[in-house]
Amino acid sequence: MSAAPAGAVLPADPPGGRRAAAVWGIGVAVYFVAVIFRTSLGVAGLDAADRFGVGASALSTFSILQLLVYAGMQIPVGLLVDRLGTKKVLTIGAVLFTAGQLGFALSPSFGMALASRALLGCGDAMTFISVLRLGSRWFPVRRGPLIAQVAALCGMAGNLVSTLVIARMLHGMGWTATFAGSALAGAVVLVLLLLFLRDHPEGHEPPPAHHAGTGYVRRQIAASWREPGTRLGMWVHFTTQFPAMVFLLLWGMPFLVEAQHLSRETAGGLLTLVVASNMVVGLVYGQVIARHHAARAPLALGTIGASALLWGVTIAHPGEAPMWLLITLCAVLGACGPASMIGFDFARPANPPERQGTASGIVNMGGFVASMTTLLAVGALLDATGGNYRIAFASVFVLQALGVSQILRLRGRTARRERERLVASRVEAVHVPA
């Protein structure tokens, strides 16, 4: 029997095509709206402080709780997708994050607003894993990297909508109308996915999943953690992601308006620059790493160094920082998100296919733990120092120093393990039993 031609779609491979793009596009739309809701607080921090009469520490609790829920849900969501299917999990997620956004709009007190953000974070956590699974069910395997990249870019586009649209709506329409109005987008995508989304094409039903007990889950986590590549990936994600996350999610707008005395429109433009830089740098980093695998660590460490340098120069500048410096800072912060994705490139070759989800979950928690810690530290230091952003933002360097020390410690060990696996795979390829 002759071999299938290169690029041919095998019988077991999903067909792709226009219908696949349409169905998957609905899933991406759900993720897009979830990211808008997730990041909408980043441009509403000052309004939230005034509305609920809270200080910096209490204000940071909104984002900390939301990130805590998101990070803690990653492994359970993966299990839910396997058990219930993509459509059901996305439906639950859309209901939860829409209810959370609407509840945030109508909350009369800080406690109810906090509960609404937790509900939003729970629904948001169900979207990205579901969208990745949906893509793998509808498109051929060779399309997987492109599908994941496009999904991530759509998420960044949702962030862009927050910085451009939500900020203007707040200024023109007020709190309740802005957040209640944006919740309508959640209702729209919920109707679309209920009517048109399907878990998989006809004739491509996955085999029944085997649902193992908690002992199996513990063994998976322990085996993944023992791999130095998993731990290195977690520390790369930990160290690279959080400066931009903290800036976009909550403290960027107050810093630019209160400490740098910029208008909200100018501050919103700088936040937009972070998002735009993220999208451009992500494409560049992806191409570089695809061609030069050894560039992973230099790119990660270079991004950490550049962001630390610009962050330090900005907060150390006497008086208000010049606009060129703020623009450069925001452009460099845009590289933090793409650099955090390098963490998955360390964990992927360190684990067999049956542990990829577990390893990715460990890596993904790194950046969110760092973000939660820094959000809390900045809020506490702002309250303790009477709003001194110079001192509060210096807390970033503590986590960066911790992360860099762990990256340097694990880098050599990970490289040796990868070389050993490469040699073993070549031996297996050559010595094939007759």
C-alpha positions in Angstrom: 0.0 0.0 0.0 1.4 3.4 -0.9 1.9 6.1 1.7 -0.5 8.9 1.9 0.7 12.1 0.2 2.1 14.8 2.4 -0.6 17.0 3.9 -3.4 14.6 3.1 -6.3 14.4 5.5 -6.4 10.9 7.0 -9.8 9.2 7.5 -9.7 9.7 11.3 -8.7 13.4 10.9 -11.5 16.0 11.2 -12.2 17.6 7.8 -11.8 21.3 8.6 -13.3 23.6 6.0 -15.9 26.4 6.2 -18.3 24.7 8.6 -15.5 23.9 11.0 -14.4 27.6 10.9 -17.9 28.7 11.5 -18.5 26.4 14.5 -15.1 27.1 16.0 -15.6 30.8 15.4 -18.6 30.6 17.8 -16.4 29.1 20.4 -13.8 31.8 19.9 -16.5 34.5 20.1 -17.4 33.1 23.6 -13.7 33.4 24.6 -13.5 36.9 23.1 -16.4 38.1 25.2 -15.0 36.4 28.3 -11.7 38.3 27.9 -13.6 41.6 27.5 -15.4 40.9 30.8 -12.2 39.7 32.5 -10.2 42.8 31.6 -13.0 45.4 31.9 -12.0 46.2 35.5 -8.6 47.3 34.3 -10.1 50.5 32.9 -12.6 50.9 35.7 -10.4 50.7 38.8 -10.8 54.4 39.7 -14.6 54.3 39.1 -14.8 51.1 41.3 -12.9 52.8 44.1 -15.3 55.7 44.1 -18.5 53.6 43.6 -17.8 51.2 46.5 -15.8 53.6 48.7 -12.8 51.3 49.0 -9.0 51.8 49.2 -6.3 50.3 47.1 -6.0 47.0 49.1 -9.7 46.3 48.8 -9.7 47.3 45.1 -7.0 44.8 44.4 -9.1 42.1 45.9 -11.4 42.2 42.9 -8.7 41.1 40.5 -7.0 38.8 43.0 -10.2 36.8 43.6 -10.9 36.6 39.9 -7.4 35.3 39.1 -7.6 32.9 42.1 -10.8 31.4 40.8 -9.4 31.2 37.2 -6.2 29.5 38.2 -7.9 27.1 40.6 -10.4 26.0 37.9 -7.9 25.0 35.2 -7.6 21.3 36.0 -11.3 20.8 37.0 -12.3 22.4 33.8 -10.2 20.0 31.8 -11.9 17.1 33.5 -15.3 18.7 32.8 -14.6 19.1 29.1 -13.6 15.4 28.9 -16.8 14.3 30.7 -19.5 16.7 29.5 -18.2 17.9 26.1 -17.2 21.3 24.9 -20.7 22.7 24.2 -22.0 22.0 27.7 -18.9 23.5 29.4 -19.0 26.6 27.2 -22.7 27.0 27.9 -22.1 26.9 31.7 -19.2 29.3 31.3 -21.2 31.8 29.3 -24.0 31.7 31.7 -21.7 32.3 34.7 -19.6 35.1 33.2 -22.6 36.9 31.8 -24.3 36.7 35.2 -21.1 37.9 36.9 -20.8 40.9 34.6 -24.5 41.8 35.1 -24.2 41.4 38.8 -21.1 43.6 38.8 -23.2 46.3 37.1 -26.0 46.2 39.6 -24.1 45.5 42.8 -24.9 48.1 45.5 -22.1 47.0 47.8 -18.4 45.9 47.8 -19.3 42.4 49.0 -21.8 41.7 46.2 -19.5 43.2 43.6 -16.7 40.8 44.9 -19.1 37.8 44.6 -20.0 38.9 41.0 -16.3 39.0 40.0 -15.7 35.6 41.4 -18.7 34.3 39.4 -17.2 35.9 36.3 -13.8 34.4 36.9 -15.4 30.9 37.2 -17.2 31.3 33.9 -14.1 32.8 32.2 -12.0 29.8 33.4 -14.2 27.5 31.3 -13.6 29.1 27.9 -10.0 28.8 26.7 -9.5 25.1 27.3 -12.9 24.5 25.7 -12.0 26.5 22.6 -8.7 24.6 22.2 -10.5 21.3 22.5 -13.2 22.5 20.0 -10.4 23.3 17.5 -8.8 19.9 17.8 -12.2 18.2 17.2 -13.0 20.2 14.0 -9.6 20.7 12.3 -6.9 18.4 11.2 -4.0 17.9 13.6 -1.6 19.9 11.5 -3.7 23.0 12.0 -3.5 22.8 15.8 -0.7 25.3 16.3 -2.3 27.9 14.0 -5.7 27.4 15.7 -4.3 27.9 19.2 -2.4 31.0 18.0 -5.5 32.6 16.4 -7.5 31.9 19.5 -4.9 33.6 21.7 -4.9 36.6 19.3 -8.7 36.9 19.5 -8.4 36.9 23.3 -6.0 39.9 23.0 -8.5 41.6 20.7 -11.0 41.3 23.6 -8.5 43.1 25.8 -8.2 45.8 23.2 -12.0 46.2 23.2 -11.8 46.8 27.0 -9.2 49.5 26.7 -10.9 51.3 23.8 -14.7 50.7 24.2 -15.3 50.0 27.9 -13.2 53.0 28.9 -15.2 55.4 26.6 -18.5 53.9 27.7 -17.7 54.5 31.3 -16.9 58.1 30.6 -20.1 58.7 28.6 -22.7 56.4 30.0 -21.7 55.7 33.6 -21.1 52.5 35.6 -24.4 50.6 35.5 -25.2 51.3 31.8 -21.7 50.3 30.8 -21.5 47.0 32.6 -25.1 46.0 32.1 -24.9 46.9 28.4 -21.7 44.9 27.9 -23.4 41.9 29.5 -25.7 41.8 26.5 -22.7 40.5 24.5 -22.6 37.5 26.8 -26.3 36.8 26.1 -25.7 37.0 22.3 -22.9 34.5 22.3 -24.8 32.2 24.6 -27.7 32.1 22.1 -25.3 31.4 19.2 -23.6 28.5 20.9 -26.9 26.9 22.0 -28.2 27.1 18.4 -25.2 26.3 16.3 -22.2 24.9 18.2 -21.5 21.2 17.9 -18.8 19.3 19.8 -17.5 17.5 16.7 -18.4 16.8 13.0 -20.7 13.9 12.1 -18.7 10.7 11.9 -15.9 12.0 14.1 -17.2 11.1 17.5 -14.4 10.7 20.0 -14.0 7.3 21.8 -15.6 7.1 25.2 -13.4 8.7 27.8 -12.0 6.7 30.7 -12.6 8.7 33.9 -10.1 7.7 36.5 -10.2 8.4 40.2 -8.5 11.0 42.3 -5.5 8.7 42.8 -4.8 8.9 39.1 -5.0 12.7 39.2 -2.5 12.8 42.0 -0.1 10.5 40.1 -0.3 12.7 37.0 0.5 15.8 38.9 3.4 14.2 40.8 4.9 12.8 37.6 4.6 16.1 35.8 6.1 18.0 38.7 9.1 15.7 38.8 10.1 16.8 35.4 12.5 19.8 35.5 11.0 21.0 32.2 7.6 21.4 33.8 9.1 23.3 36.8 11.2 25.5 34.4 8.1 26.2 32.3 6.1 27.2 35.5 8.9 29.6 36.6 9.2 31.1 33.1 5.4 31.7 33.1 5.6 33.0 36.7 8.4 35.5 35.9 7.3 36.8 32.5 3.5 37.2 32.6 2.7 39.1 35.8 4.2 42.7 35.1 1.9 43.2 32.1 -1.0 41.4 33.8 -0.8 43.7 36.8 -0.6 46.7 34.6 -3.5 45.8 32.3 -5.8 44.2 34.9 -5.8 46.9 37.5 -2.9 49.2 38.4 -1.9 50.6 35.0 -4.8 53.1 34.7 -4.5 54.5 38.3 -0.7 54.8 37.9 -0.9 56.7 34.7 -3.8 59.0 35.8 -2.8 59.6 39.5 1.0 59.3 39.5 1.7 60.5 35.9 -1.2 62.9 35.7 -2.3 61.8 32.2 -5.9 62.1 31.0 -8.0 58.9 30.9 -7.9 59.0 27.1 -4.1 59.1 27.0 -3.8 56.4 29.6 -6.2 54.2 27.7 -4.1 54.7 24.6 -1.0 53.5 26.5 -2.9 50.4 27.7 -4.0 49.8 24.1 -0.3 50.0 23.1 0.5 47.1 25.6 -2.2 45.0 23.9 -1.1 45.8 20.4 2.5 45.1 21.2 1.5 41.8 22.7 -0.2 40.7 19.4 2.8 41.7 17.2 5.5 40.3 19.5 3.5 37.1 19.9 3.7 36.4 16.2 7.5 37.2 16.1 8.3 35.0 19.1 6.3 32.1 17.7 8.2 32.2 14.4 11.6 32.6 16.1 11.1 29.6 18.5 9.7 27.4 15.7 12.9 27.9 13.8 15.4 28.1 16.7 14.4 26.0 19.7 17.5 27.1 21.6 16.1 30.7 21.6 13.5 29.9 24.3 15.5 30.7 27.4 17.3 33.8 25.9 14.0 35.3 24.7 12.4 34.7 28.2 15.4 36.1 30.1 15.8 39.0 27.7 12.1 39.9 28.1 12.4 39.8 31.9 15.5 42.0 31.8 14.0 44.5 29.4 10.8 44.8 31.4 12.7 45.1 34.7 15.0 47.8 33.2 12.1 49.9 31.8 10.0 49.4 34.9 12.8 50.6 37.1 13.7 53.6 35.0 10.1 54.7 34.9 9.4 54.6 38.6 12.8 56.0 39.5 12.4 59.0 37.2 12.1 62.2 39.2 8.6 63.7 38.8 6.5 62.7 35.9 8.0 60.3 33.4 8.3 61.7 29.8 5.9 60.3 27.3 8.6 58.6 25.3 9.6 56.6 28.4 6.0 55.6 29.1 5.5 54.5 25.5 8.7 52.4 25.6 7.6 50.8 28.9 4.2 49.9 27.4 5.7 48.5 24.2 8.1 46.3 26.3 5.3 45.2 28.6 3.6 43.9 25.5 6.3 41.3 25.2 5.5 39.8 28.6 2.5 37.8 27.4 4.3 36.1 24.4 7.3 35.4 26.6 5.1 33.6 29.2 4.0 31.2 26.4 7.6 30.0 26.2 6.9 28.2 29.5 4.7 25.7 27.7 7.5 25.1 25.2 9.6 23.8 28.0 6.9 21.6 29.6 5.7 20.1 26.3 8.8 18.0 25.4 9.3 17.1 29.1 6.0 15.1 29.3 4.4 12.4 27.3 1.0 13.1 25.5 -1.0 11.6 28.4 0.4 14.2 30.8 0.3 17.3 28.5 -2.8 18.7 30.1 -1.6 18.3 33.6 1.8 19.8 32.8 0.2 22.8 31.0 -2.1 23.4 34.0 1.0 23.5 36.3 2.7 26.0 34.0 -0.4 28.1 33.6 -0.8 28.6 37.3 2.7 30.1 37.6 1.8 33.5 36.1 -1.5 33.8 37.8 0.0 33.1 41.2 2.6 35.8 40.6 -0.1 38.2 39.3 -2.3 37.6 42.4 0.7 38.1 44.7 1.8 41.4 43.0 -1.8 42.8 42.9 -2.1 42.3 46.6 1.4 43.6 47.4 0.8 46.8 45.3 -2.5 47.5 46.9 -1.2 47.0 50.4 1.9 49.1 49.8 -0.2 51.9 48.2 -2.4 52.0 51.3 0.6 51.8 53.7 2.5 54.6 51.9 -0.3 57.0 51.1 -0.3 56.2 47.4 3.4 56.0 46.7 3.5 54.2 43.4 7.3 54.2 43.3 7.5 52.0 46.4 4.5 49.9 45.6 5.6 49.1 42.0 9.1 48.1 43.3 7.5 44.9 44.6 7.7 43.6 41.0 11.5 43.2 41.4 11.1 40.8 44.3 9.1 38.3 42.3 11.3 38.8 39.2 14.5 38.0 41.2 12.9 34.9 42.7 11.8 33.7 39.2 15.1 34.4 37.5 17.0 32.5 40.2 14.7 29.4 39.6 15.0 29.7 35.8 18.8 29.7 36.0 18.8 26.8 38.5 16.6 24.6 36.3 17.8 25.6 32.8 20.8 23.3 32.6 18.9 20.3 34.1 16.1 20.7 31.6 18.5 21.0 28.7 20.3 17.7 29.7 16.9 15.9 29.9 15.9 17.1 26.5 19.2 16.0 25.0 18.8 12.5 26.6 15.3 12.2 25.2 16.6 13.3 21.7 19.3 10.7 21.8 16.9 8.0 23.0 14.4 8.8 20.2 17.1 8.6 17.6 18.2 5.2 18.9 14.7 3.9 18.8 14.3 5.2 15.2 17.4 3.5 14.0 17.2 0.2 15.9 13.8 -1.0 14.7 13.1 -4.7 15.4 12.8 -6.9 12.3 
